[in-house]
């Protein structure tokens, strides 16, 4: 099967369009008639525009100009509504980042120079205008601060608000008695006050484990099976080449309909028009294109599972009528344990011969491997492959050849960078594992613009367009904006000092304000309300994306309140009524996250970062039990109504994912002792 055969087969599955594509080309008797127009020229050259003739838009010269040997000039393309909207979104993110940087600088200056305190303006005006107490930083200093900023994405994907570890963009002063508050959810168990409140049986079991028992248990688990369950009747060395076009298309379409929408590592058009064709032409040999295709098929199996778990119809290029999941004729191919293992193992066999390749495709392969390991809850394996993806990114960025991020390939490098940085940061923060150094390049890396892959005006381009591209691209940018806020929450609020007024009310109010601004300024398609039903969506990816937006907002509320809970548990005499109100609002925000209930947990095959969500829930269960058992009535009064029901929901998620992870299973066993 050749690349051209794939295109032809794809075209044959669609009826001719109303403009009669190909109806005249095969009929010699119709040569004197005007041929049907097969496409509309979106950017005709100046010559064809003046002559009002059809332009085939070929570059550098169109067919007419080439045939007549005339000069061919194209006008500058006008920005589309999508391009303009993406530009607005990116600029809004940058403005938000600058505002919070100004707030941080003002806060640190006020600490160093107490006589130059904040004025009485609102938090909004404080960051919207330059404060007279804030000195102007020289460019070199500003660039240093920018280089140390946290990554622009990982909190959007993660249930945890994790900043990029390493140097902080804030001048953390050596305040006497200052104690950092751990952001790790497993760190809640070592809070001194929590240790004094929770049952001794819990801590006896916990103390019998290694200090980093999560890493210890995950590192000692058995390797992923290397066996391949070949389809019935197929020989080991022939089963891949014997795959039908319907199987390849079905699994690939499922991958792009679920995983690539939330984690946009690949370009859909480039995959179908180039990568897949090369893999098939090479008969699934030992090349990077084949490795990419096999990982796509492995994740496609999990995506089919997600459609089945949520009872969604599989994606189809032709409009279908009816709803609900229907098993395809090749359903037996996804029945591995875990699903997709046969394809993933074939990719693992081939990558050994390509392990020294560090280009864009290699980075994409390792990020797809990271996604697969994350979905089957193998965090240490996932950390290993995300480090390989980071190495590929750094190899590209350290190359002497400049990168044009306005071009398609540069934009794909940007996509790979942010996805890699996000996953690496989340895992290393929770598991206390080494970093790759990728975060050092963050200040110089622009956000992706989702530049389309250059394509000719052929019928295949119409077959693989996605009407939901803008929705998920905006979702990606919303993750970046939210991540900026959450990173500032972590650096600005997560320290404890036994005195009144710490954390400062001004910064706390600004964090709330920026979060509300993020919610208010989301594009219309991403807007949500407190009463939204996150399970209402046309596909698994829509359900997950919608649930993640609402969950992110609640996650931020919870994390803003958590430092005040630490203070109330350890220094109640210095805790004010307003700070107890912050605790109450934070605990309320820590309940009923759509990503940990409903269809999201029902579609566990597609739920992003299950390990991270389970770690988050582990810490929350401990906190709710500690608050409920606190001897301080003021602390107990912050408990929201229905918290016990919420704890049961979290326990169900932890118990379910414990089937795939020994560390999560151990967490579930510890929580049973409460």
C-alpha positions as MATLAB code, in Angstrom:
seq = 'XXXXXXXXXXXXXXXXXXXXXXXXXXXXXXXXXXXXXXXXXXXXXXXXXXXXXXXXXXXXXXXXXXXXXXXXXXXXXXXXXXXXXXXXXXXXXXXXXXXXXXXXXXXXXXXXXXXXXXXXXXXXXXXXXXXXXXXXXXXXXXXXXXXXXXXXXXXXXXXXXXXXXXXXXXXXXXXXXXXXXXXXXXXXXXXXXXXXXXXXXXXXXXXXXXXXXXXXXXXXXXXXXXXXXXXXXXXXXXXXXXXXXXXXXXXXXXXXXXXXXXXXXXXXXXXXXXXXXXXXXXXXXXXXXXXXXXXXXXXXXXXXXXXXXXXXXXXXXXXXXXXXXXXXXXXXXXXXXXXXXXXXXXXXXXXXXXXXXXXXXXXXXXXXXXXXXXXXXXXXXXXXXXXXXXXXXXXXXXXXXXXXXXXXXXXXXXXXXXXXXXXXXXXXXXXXXXXXXXXXXXXXXXXXXXXXXXXXXXXXXXXXXXXXXXXXXXXXXXXXXXXXXXXXXXXXXXXXXXXXXXXXXXXXXXXXXXXXXXXXXXXXXXXXXXXXXXXXXXXXXXXXXXXXXXXXXXXXXXXXXXXXXXXXXXXXXXXXXXXXXXXXXXXXXXXXXXXXXXXXXXXXXXXXXXXXXXXXXXXXXXXXXXXXXXXXXXXXXXXXXXXXXXXXXXXXXXXXXXXXXXXXXXXXXXXXXX';
ca = [
       0.000    0.000    0.000;
       1.576    3.327   -1.036;
       1.085    6.861    0.180;
      -0.933    7.624   -2.946;
      -3.140    4.605   -2.323;
      -4.042    5.984    1.086;
      -5.063    9.297   -0.448;
      -7.037    7.597   -3.189;
      -8.776    5.324   -0.711;
      -9.609    8.325    1.446;
     -11.040   10.159   -1.540;
     -13.059    7.160   -2.666;
     -14.812    7.010    0.694;
     -16.397   10.404    0.009;
     -18.940   11.131   -2.734;
     -18.150   13.766   -5.382;
     -18.934   17.252   -4.238;
     -21.634   19.391   -5.723;
     -19.138   21.159   -7.955;
     -18.438   17.926   -9.848;
     -14.824   17.215   -8.979;
     -13.305   15.088  -11.744;
     -16.503   14.801  -13.753;
     -15.042   16.412  -16.896;
     -11.411   15.337  -16.710;
     -12.141   11.752  -17.714;
     -14.538   12.541  -20.556;
     -12.781   13.580  -23.818;
     -16.085   14.545  -25.384;
     -16.485   17.226  -22.769;
     -13.139   18.895  -23.479;
     -14.816   21.787  -25.285;
     -17.041   22.470  -22.321;
     -16.072   24.615  -19.372;
     -14.715   22.373  -16.655;
     -16.329   22.424  -13.247;
     -14.391   24.456  -10.749;
     -12.797   22.115   -8.239;
     -11.938   24.708   -5.617;
     -12.188   28.378   -4.780;
      -8.937   30.310   -4.919;
      -8.381   31.854   -1.532;
      -5.388   33.959   -2.602;
      -5.159   34.356   -6.378;
      -2.064   35.965   -7.869;
      -2.244   39.524   -9.148;
      -2.263   38.458  -12.826;
      -5.175   36.022  -12.437;
      -7.034   38.491  -10.244;
      -6.808   41.192  -12.950;
      -7.801   38.740  -15.703;
     -10.556   37.317  -13.460;
      -9.448   33.789  -14.253;
      -9.048   30.802  -11.994;
      -5.684   30.664  -10.197;
      -4.331   27.308   -9.025;
      -2.267   29.151   -6.341;
       0.836   27.090   -7.065;
       4.071   28.578   -5.708;
       6.320   30.285   -6.629;
       4.399   30.723   -9.924;
       0.882   29.613  -10.687;
       0.136   27.420  -13.674;
      -1.077   30.286  -15.881;
       1.977   32.482  -15.242;
       4.313   29.542  -15.692;
       2.700   28.571  -19.023;
       2.910   32.166  -20.288;
       6.316   32.829  -18.726;
       5.085   35.911  -16.905;
       5.960   37.245  -13.476;
       3.724   35.882  -10.694;
       3.111   37.948   -7.572;
       0.813   37.132   -4.654;
      -0.656   39.742   -2.318;
       0.004   39.503    1.413;
      -2.618   37.225    3.019;
      -5.115   38.888    5.290;
      -5.393   37.581    8.833;
      -8.400   35.318    9.292;
     -10.808   35.619   12.188;
      -9.077   32.642   13.776;
      -5.617   34.249   13.386;
      -6.890   37.509   14.853;
      -8.553   35.723   17.763;
      -5.433   33.709   18.554;
      -3.380   36.903   18.455;
      -5.767   38.586   20.876;
      -5.636   35.583   23.218;
      -1.834   35.447   23.189;
      -1.539   39.200   23.809;
      -3.998   38.921   26.697;
      -1.859   36.200   28.259;
       1.254   38.348   27.947;
      -0.508   41.345   29.503;
      -1.663   39.169   32.374;
       1.855   37.880   32.917;
       3.294   41.409   32.951;
       0.661   42.593   35.417;
       1.419   39.839   37.897;
       5.155   40.423   37.473;
       4.550   44.098   38.345;
       2.599   43.051   41.439;
       5.403   40.746   42.551;
       8.042   43.425   42.065;
       5.938   45.893   44.027;
       5.419   43.382   46.831;
       9.122   42.555   47.125;
      10.051   46.245   46.997;
       7.602   46.999   49.802;
       9.211   44.246   51.894;
      12.669   45.658   51.327;
      11.553   49.283   51.842;
       8.744   49.285   54.448;
       8.403   53.062   54.264;
       7.248   52.737   50.627;
       4.095   50.755   51.319;
       1.257   50.122   48.879;
      -1.152   52.955   48.387;
      -4.864   52.667   49.006;
      -5.796   51.884   45.440;
      -7.610   48.675   44.586;
      -5.614   45.561   43.697;
      -6.649   46.081   40.079;
      -5.261   49.598   39.907;
      -2.112   48.493   41.690;
      -1.177   46.138   38.887;
      -2.811   48.017   36.040;
      -0.572   51.045   36.451;
       3.084   51.453   37.343;
       3.482   51.988   41.054;
       5.674   54.943   42.060;
       7.325   52.647   44.597;
       8.410   50.167   41.922;
      11.834   50.942   40.431;
      12.243   50.382   36.726;
      14.341   47.280   36.092;
      17.071   47.438   33.468;
      16.616   45.170   30.495;
      19.168   42.634   31.691;
      17.357   42.232   35.002;
      13.995   41.993   33.335;
      15.284   39.321   30.999;
      16.682   37.382   33.931;
      13.287   37.497   35.599;
      11.627   36.416   32.372;
      14.014   33.497   31.974;
      13.077   32.205   35.442;
       9.333   32.354   34.897;
       7.402   29.129   35.222;
       6.293   27.169   32.156;
       3.209   28.386   30.351;
       1.117   25.297   30.373;
       1.488   22.536   32.881;
      -1.128   23.667   35.365;
      -3.675   23.773   32.586;
      -3.222   20.056   32.100;
      -2.628   19.216   35.694;
      -4.848   19.052   38.737;
      -1.973   20.586   40.634;
      -0.737   24.142   40.372;
       2.904   23.453   39.769;
       5.414   26.112   38.852;
       8.646   25.348   37.094;
      11.119   24.240   39.793;
      14.450   25.935   39.964;
      15.096   29.629   40.373;
      12.123   31.628   41.511;
      11.143   34.868   39.757;
      10.454   36.290   43.202;
      12.928   37.640   45.691;
      12.089   35.295   48.568;
      13.409   37.193   51.545;
      14.941   35.521   54.567;
      12.125   36.392   56.965;
      12.794   35.100   60.494;
      10.634   32.083   61.214;
       9.567   31.643   57.582;
       8.617   28.047   56.708;
       7.960   26.991   53.097;
       4.692   25.105   52.589;
       5.056   22.062   50.368;
       2.976   22.033   47.218;
       3.176   18.251   46.977;
      -0.080   16.623   47.972;
       1.769   13.786   49.682;
       3.475   16.506   51.729;
       0.231   17.200   53.598;
       0.880   14.096   55.703;
       4.005   15.693   57.216;
       2.305   18.915   58.348;
       3.035   18.882   62.133;
      -0.527   19.775   63.105;
      -2.010   17.184   60.758;
       0.263   14.549   62.274;
      -1.077   15.423   65.731;
      -4.704   15.196   64.597;
      -5.003   12.138   62.345;
      -5.214    8.602   63.820;
      -2.049    6.924   65.023;
      -2.881    3.854   62.925;
      -2.458    5.945   59.781;
       0.990    7.188   60.799;
       2.145    3.788   62.018;
       1.423    2.416   58.551;
       2.930    5.467   56.854;
       6.124    5.388   58.931;
       6.690    1.748   58.030;
       7.117    2.798   54.391;
      10.082    4.476   52.723;
      10.229    8.264   52.935;
       9.532    8.517   49.180;
       7.403    5.388   49.084;
       5.625    6.452   45.894;
       8.882    6.535   43.915;
      10.093    3.379   45.659;
       6.970    1.358   44.829;
       6.722    2.605   41.238;
      10.427    1.977   40.589;
      10.222   -1.629   41.791;
       7.134   -2.643   39.841;
       7.432   -5.223   37.074;
       8.332   -3.863   33.605;
       5.592   -3.443   31.045;
       5.041   -6.744   29.258;
       7.093   -7.144   26.082;
       4.805   -9.806   24.627;
       2.764   -9.010   21.531;
      -0.637  -10.639   21.069;
      -0.654  -11.000   17.299;
      -4.055  -10.976   15.579;
      -5.422  -14.443   14.877;
      -4.068  -15.920   11.660;
      -1.333  -13.308   11.241;
       2.395  -14.086   11.226;
       4.597  -12.074   13.644;
       6.550  -10.399   10.850;
       3.546   -9.688    8.618;
       0.648   -8.596   10.797;
       1.407   -4.862   10.545;
       1.621   -4.869    6.755;
      -1.614   -6.835    6.710;
      -3.565   -4.109    8.512;
      -6.434   -2.796    6.449;
      -6.872    0.868    5.630;
     -10.044    0.958    7.737;
      -8.074   -0.111   10.837;
      -5.333    2.469   10.337;
      -7.816    5.247    9.624;
     -10.135    4.248   12.456;
      -7.459    4.155   15.148;
      -5.712    7.288   13.863;
      -8.967    9.234   13.709;
      -9.755    8.140   17.282;
      -6.348    9.392   18.470;
      -6.770   12.791   16.843;
     -10.338   13.078   18.144;
      -9.236   12.583   21.770;
      -5.573   12.875   22.738;
      -4.236   15.306   20.153;
      -7.034   17.747   20.928;
      -6.009   18.005   24.586;
      -2.259   17.505   24.058;
      -1.515   18.827   20.540;
       1.795   17.078   19.847;
       1.176   16.271   16.155;
      -0.230   18.081   13.146;
      -3.184   16.113   11.779;
      -2.747   17.081    8.134;
       0.993   16.431    8.138;
       0.422   13.029    9.727;
      -2.049   11.903    7.052;
      -0.333   13.513    4.072;
       3.261   12.577    4.926;
       4.046   10.539    8.056;
       1.522    7.764    7.515;
       2.301    7.404    3.820;
       6.027    7.039    4.478;
       5.439    4.410    7.176;
       3.235    2.380    4.858;
       5.654    2.697    1.924;
       8.453    1.419    4.194;
       6.206   -1.490    5.243;
       6.325   -0.396    8.897;
      10.098   -0.716    9.020;
      12.664    0.667   11.432;
      12.182    4.375   10.815;
      10.857    7.254   12.900;
       7.702    7.663   10.803;
       6.727    4.074   11.622;
       7.441    4.634   15.321;
       5.178    7.701   15.329;
       2.380    5.857   13.531;
       2.576    2.883   15.914;
       2.323    5.163   18.961;
      -0.650    6.914   17.373;
      -2.325    3.538   16.845;
      -1.574    2.524   20.454;
      -3.145    5.712   21.803;
      -5.934    5.265   19.263;
      -6.841    1.988   20.967;
      -7.191    3.846   24.285;
      -9.247    6.513   22.513;
     -11.623    3.854   21.160;
     -11.933    2.527   24.717;
     -12.831    6.037   25.894;
     -15.555    6.303   23.253;
     -16.928    2.977   24.448;
     -16.720    3.946   28.137;
     -18.585    7.192   27.470;
     -20.941    5.642   24.871;
     -19.860    8.049   22.126;
     -19.952    7.234   18.426;
     -16.508    6.834   16.912;
     -15.336    9.694   14.674;
     -16.329    9.344   11.015;
     -15.327   11.402    8.001;
     -18.783   11.005    6.545;
     -21.723   12.387    8.484;
     -23.458    9.612   10.384;
     -26.905    9.437   11.885;
     -27.540    7.965   15.282;
     -25.626    8.096   18.530;
     -23.799    5.760   20.830;
     -20.795    3.495   20.507;
     -20.858    0.720   17.926;
     -18.036   -1.818   17.884;
     -16.054   -1.578   14.633;
     -15.212   -4.764   12.768;
     -11.612   -4.494   13.996;
     -12.615   -4.116   17.662;
     -10.615   -7.227   18.645;
      -7.383   -5.312   17.923;
      -7.860   -3.066   20.979;
      -8.386   -5.909   23.466;
      -4.847   -5.953   24.879;
      -4.130   -5.406   28.558;
      -3.481   -2.523   28.548;
      -5.255   -1.584   25.347;
      -2.903   -0.711   22.480;
       0.036   -2.684   23.892;
       0.661   -4.648   20.682;
       1.239   -1.428   18.719;
       3.232    0.186   21.531;
       5.529   -2.833   21.806;
       6.219   -2.735   18.070;
       7.207    0.920   18.459;
       9.454    0.071   21.422;
      11.237   -2.576   19.348;
      12.012   -0.107   16.567;
      13.061    2.895   18.637;
      16.122    1.034   19.920;
      17.792    1.481   16.548;
      16.847    5.186   16.508;
      17.587    6.102   20.120;
      20.290    8.652   19.208;
      17.953   10.710   16.998;
      17.061   14.038   18.649;
      15.036   15.960   16.067;
      11.406   17.107   16.093;
      10.040   13.673   15.177;
      12.061   11.988   17.919;
      10.710   14.450   20.471;
       7.170   13.842   19.258;
       7.656   10.079   19.538;
       8.887   10.329   23.118;
       6.014   12.648   24.082;
       3.512   10.175   22.606;
       5.221    7.458   24.646;
       4.885    9.695   27.698;
       1.161   10.042   27.038;
       0.728    6.285   26.734;
       2.627    5.581   29.954;
       0.641    8.302   31.724;
      -2.682    6.837   30.565;
      -1.771    3.365   31.849;
      -0.501    4.964   35.109;
       3.216    4.205   34.973;
       4.689    7.512   36.273;
       8.377    6.466   36.413;
       8.280    5.162   32.840;
       6.521    8.366   31.849;
       9.216   10.455   33.534;
      11.913    8.553   31.620;
      10.370    9.207   28.221;
       9.501   12.842   28.954;
      13.195   13.379   29.719;
      14.030   11.980   26.284;
      11.520   14.381   24.753;
      13.160   17.226   26.691;
      16.581   16.185   25.371;
      15.240   16.373   21.825;
      13.845   19.851   22.476;
      17.132   21.099   23.914;
      19.106   19.605   21.038;
      16.909   21.512   18.595;
      17.107   24.777   20.540;
      20.893   24.601   20.922;
      21.356   24.086   17.198;
      23.238   26.838   15.399;
      20.460   27.056   12.814;
      17.910   29.754   13.766;
      14.278   28.745   14.277;
      11.496   30.724   12.641;
       8.598   30.279   15.053;
       6.228   31.931   12.589;
       6.683   28.999   10.226;
       4.957   25.638   10.617;
       8.001   23.678   11.806;
       8.970   26.327   14.345;
       5.426   26.368   15.666;
       5.499   22.563   16.021;
       8.718   22.881   18.037;
       6.892   25.353   20.281;
       4.017   22.893   20.735;
       6.404   20.078   21.605;
       8.313   22.288   24.032;
       5.315   23.381   26.095;
       3.769   19.917   26.247;
       7.097   18.418   27.326;
       7.795   21.079   29.945;
       4.303   20.676   31.399;
       4.542   16.923   31.922;
       8.112   16.990   33.177;
       7.368   19.657   35.761;
       4.285   17.921   37.122;
       6.015   14.575   37.555;
       9.257   15.898   39.030;
       7.408   18.097   41.493;
       5.226   15.321   42.899;
       7.861   12.573   42.720;
      10.937   14.630   43.681;
      12.848   13.487   40.598;
      15.647   15.314   38.712;
      14.858   17.924   36.081;
      16.231   17.850   32.550;
      17.057   21.563   32.347;
      14.396   22.295   29.741;
      12.940   25.083   31.889;
      16.089   27.162   31.259;
      14.866   27.789   27.692;
      11.398   28.887   28.686;
      11.821   32.649   28.472;
      12.851   32.403   24.824;
      10.046   30.073   23.756;
       6.889   31.669   22.305;
       3.460   30.166   22.750;
       2.290   28.188   19.712;
       0.085   29.861   17.124;
      -1.134   26.586   15.578;
       0.246   27.530   12.179;
      -1.282   25.144    9.595;
       0.959   22.818    7.642;
       1.484   24.127    4.072;
      -0.844   22.244    1.765;
      -1.726   22.252   -1.889;
      -5.292   22.631   -3.074;
      -6.131   18.954   -3.294;
      -9.198   17.054   -2.250;
      -7.424   15.369    0.658;
      -7.063   18.670    2.516;
     -10.814   18.861    2.844;
     -11.035   15.368    4.263;
      -9.010   16.022    7.374;
     -10.043   19.465    8.534;
     -11.469   19.828   12.018;
     -14.227   22.323   12.690;
     -13.348   22.236   16.406;
      -9.718   23.326   15.936;
     -10.339   26.839   17.245;
     -12.133   25.556   20.348;
      -9.245   23.332   21.389;
      -6.577   25.857   20.381;
      -8.231   28.416   22.643;
      -8.438   25.756   25.329;
      -4.678   25.302   25.059;
      -4.074   29.057   25.442;
      -6.468   29.231   28.380;
      -4.320   26.614   30.079;
      -1.298   28.880   29.662;
      -3.048   31.896   31.176;
      -4.374   29.869   34.110;
      -0.961   28.371   34.737;
       0.575   31.837   35.102;
      -1.906   32.695   37.845;
      -1.421   29.444   39.715;
       2.360   29.714   39.633;
       2.105   33.159   41.219;
      -0.204   31.733   43.876;
       2.423   29.163   44.738;
       5.328   31.606   44.944;
       3.402   34.454   46.607;
       1.339   32.603   49.215;
       3.048   29.312   50.022;
       5.108   30.193   53.077;
       4.216   30.321   56.767;
       5.239   33.000   59.267;
       3.801   32.977   62.768;
       2.436   36.506   62.717;
      -0.670   38.396   61.681;
      -1.149   39.585   58.121;
       0.872   36.877   56.405;
       0.124   36.045   53.609;
      -0.718   39.660   52.833;
      -4.376   40.535   52.110;
      -3.336   42.681   49.120;
      -1.656   39.835   47.267;
      -4.410   37.384   48.216;
      -7.074   39.741   46.850;
      -5.089   40.187   43.650;
      -4.825   36.423   43.149;
      -8.622   36.162   43.412;
      -9.029   39.097   41.034;
      -6.710   37.631   38.401;
      -8.539   34.304   38.597;
     -11.901   35.999   38.044;
     -10.412   37.957   35.147;
      -9.204   34.702   33.603;
     -12.691   33.261   33.835;
     -14.411   36.385   32.541;
     -12.072   36.836   29.567;
     -12.306   33.292   28.234;
     -13.516   33.190   24.616;
     -17.311   32.702   24.341;
     -16.939   29.055   23.338;
     -15.048   28.344   26.580;
     -17.272   30.235   28.979;
     -18.733   28.204   31.840;
     -20.988   28.755   34.826;
     -21.219   27.120   38.244;
     -24.286   25.217   37.092;
     -22.825   23.815   33.871;
     -23.092   20.089   33.275;
     -19.602   19.071   32.185;
     -20.864   15.699   30.932;
     -22.782   17.421   28.142;
     -20.508   17.264   25.102;
     -20.454   15.769   21.584;
     -17.206   13.805   22.092;
     -14.881   12.563   24.851;
     -12.461   15.442   24.171;
     -15.221   18.044   24.522;
     -16.327   16.538   27.830;
     -12.761   16.503   29.176;
     -11.946   20.023   27.954;
     -15.127   21.454   29.424;
     -14.557   19.642   32.730;
     -10.973   20.848   32.919;
     -11.925   24.516   32.597;
     -14.353   24.332   35.497;
     -11.932   22.181   37.507;
      -9.056   24.625   36.963;
     -11.099   27.444   38.417;
     -11.937   25.357   41.493;
      -8.353   24.119   41.823;
      -7.143   27.718   42.016;
      -9.694   28.570   44.692;
      -8.572   25.563   46.713;
      -4.871   26.401   46.441;
      -5.392   30.045   47.397;
      -7.068   28.913   50.633;
      -4.618   26.139   51.562;
      -1.827   28.364   53.069;
      -4.403   29.914   55.413;
      -5.480   26.459   56.558;
      -1.845   25.664   57.359;
      -1.697   28.882   59.382;
      -4.932   28.202   61.248;
      -3.769   24.691   62.185;
      -0.357   25.867   63.397;
      -0.938   29.445   64.661;
      -4.641   29.974   65.465;
      -3.840   32.984   67.666;
      -2.575   34.880   64.615;
      -5.400   33.803   62.286;
      -7.980   36.490   61.561;
     -11.697   36.056   60.701;
     -10.907   37.054   57.118;
      -8.349   34.255   56.883;
     -10.865   31.722   58.170;
     -13.139   32.961   55.383;
     -10.334   32.217   52.896;
     -10.121   28.676   54.300;
     -13.872   28.221   53.942;
     -13.829   29.420   50.340;
     -10.775   27.287   49.565;
     -12.337   24.095   50.935;
     -15.508   24.819   49.020;
     -13.400   25.208   45.865;
     -11.801   21.860   46.625;
     -15.052   19.981   46.086;
     -16.837   18.452   43.108;
     -14.189   18.841   40.445;
     -15.748   17.618   37.184;
     -12.507   15.907   36.118;
     -12.702   13.566   39.107;
     -16.314   12.515   38.723;
     -19.015   11.785   36.175;
     -18.093   10.942   32.598;
     -14.439   11.905   33.066;
     -13.812    9.095   35.527;
     -16.103    6.807   33.576;
     -13.830    7.419   30.562;
     -10.660    6.593   32.502;
      -8.888    5.567   29.289;
      -8.816    9.235   28.228;
      -8.622   11.089   31.572;
      -5.389   13.139   31.446;
      -2.792   12.535   34.139;
      -4.705   10.126   36.331;
      -1.674    9.764   38.602;
      -1.658   13.508   39.307;
      -5.361   13.645   40.066;
      -5.053   10.729   42.490;
      -2.160   12.435   44.290;
      -4.250   15.580   44.545;
      -7.203   13.671   45.988;
      -4.941   11.889   48.492;
      -3.878   15.225   49.984;
      -7.426   16.554   49.989;
      -8.817   13.548   51.852;
      -6.161   14.066   54.524;
      -7.014   17.764   54.828;
     -10.774   17.237   55.087;
     -10.279   14.624   57.818;
      -7.806   16.877   59.652;
     -10.218   19.815   59.571;
     -13.119   17.640   60.749;
     -11.050   16.288   63.688;
      -9.415   19.598   64.659;
      -9.877   20.606   68.320;
     -10.333   24.215   67.161;
     -14.041   24.965   66.540;
     -13.107   27.860   64.237;
     -11.278   25.409   61.962;
     -14.129   22.873   62.072;
     -16.614   25.600   61.118;
     -14.851   26.054   57.758;
     -15.963   22.604   56.574;
     -18.370   22.905   53.636;
     -21.630   21.007   53.608;
     -21.468   17.647   51.884;
     -17.728   17.127   52.371;
     -18.178   13.481   53.354;
     -19.918   12.749   50.039;
     -17.051   14.416   48.220;
     -14.484   12.316   50.107;
     -16.317    9.183   48.981;
     -16.102   10.365   45.346;
     -12.363   10.942   45.673;
     -11.880    7.559   47.296;
     -13.646    5.897   44.375;
     -11.195    7.502   41.942;
      -8.189    6.462   44.039;
      -9.482    2.915   44.451;
     -10.155    2.609   40.716;
      -6.745    3.872   39.628;
      -5.089    1.759   42.319;
      -5.732   -1.228   40.078;
      -3.104    0.156   37.679;
      -0.544    1.556   40.137;
       0.998    0.058   43.309;
       1.670    3.525   44.728;
      -1.937    4.656   44.300;
      -3.103    1.322   45.731;
      -0.921    1.985   48.786;
      -2.445    5.468   49.110;
      -5.915    3.918   49.040;
      -4.926    1.482   51.790;
      -3.544    4.283   53.969;
      -6.687    6.374   53.574;
      -8.833    3.430   54.650;
      -7.189    3.761   58.079;
      -8.784    7.180   58.574;
];
